Amino acid sequence: MAAQIDVGGGYSIDIDDAQKFVTALTQQKQELALTLQRAARVLQVLPPGHDDYSSAWASTANQMVKQHSEWNLNKQKELQALIDKVNAVVAQYQQTEHDNTLRA
């Protein structure tokens, strides 16, 4: 059985699957970034009319867009932290394997 990497939340992966896992996480992070870029371009809500209700509606809609952007950025940061963690554990594992090989 290959060594396990604890990725948090009660989950772990085999060290042999680490690169596939990092690749999948990187792809998800890129998709989030692309979604954020597209949203920034097309989701600017203007009031449909020149009355207070239209302005209030547009303000609320723009707040929702801002909240989505913040959520998206936070998810990207979470994914990057997980990528960094997995890469660090793999590097540590490889260094330990290398050190053990030198001792043998």
N, C-alpha and C positions, 0 to 999 in steps of 0.2 A: 504494500500500500504506500502510495506517495505521501509526502508531507502535506499537511493541511495549513492553509492560511485562514486565520479568523478575519472575516471582513465586517464583523459587527452584526448586531441584530440577531445573534444566534446562528448566523450562517458562516460557512467556511467553504473553501474550494481547494482542490488539489493543486499543488505547486505546478504540476504539469499543465494545468488549464489556465494558469495565471495570465499568460500572454493573450489568449483568446478572450478572457474576461476583460483585460485592459483595453483590448481593441473594441469590444462591444461597448464599454463605458465611454470610450473616446468618441465613437460614432454617435452615441446618444447625446453627448455634450455638444457635438457639432450640430446635430439636428436642433437642439434647443437654441443654440446661437443663431442658426439660420432663421428659426421661427421668430426670434426676438428682432432680428434685422427686418424681416418682412413686416412684422407688426408695427415697428417704428415708422415704416414707410407709409403704410395704408391705414393705420388706426388713429387718425386724428379727427375726433368728433367735433363738428361745428353745430351750433344751434340751428335747428330747422326753421326757426322763425326769429322775430325780433322782440319777443316777449320774455317775461321773467321765467315762465315755465320752460320754455325752450332752452334758455341759458342754464337753468338748474339741471335739466335733463342732460345737456352736453357736459356739464361739469361732473355729474355723477358718472357718466359713461367714460370720461377721460380719467377719472379716479380709478375706475375698474381696469382700464388699460395700464395705468401706472402700477397698480397692484400686481397685475399679471407680469409685467416687466420685472418687478422686484422678485416675484416668486421664481421666474425663469432664471434670473441671475443667481439667486440663492441655490437653486438646483444645480446649476453649472458649477458653483463653488463646491457643493457637496460631492458631485461626481469627481471633480479634480482632486479633492481631498482623499477620496477612496482610491483613485488611480495612484496618487502619490504613496498612499499606505501600502497598496499591493506591490508597487515597484520597490519600495524600501524593504519590505519583507522578503521579496524575491532576491534582492541584492544581498541581504543579510544571509539568507539561506545559501546562496551561491558562494559567498565568502567563507562561510562555515564549512561547506563541502570542500572548497579549495584548501582551506587550512587542514582539514582532516586528511585529505589526500597527501599533503606534504608530510604529515606525521607518520603515515603508513609506510 
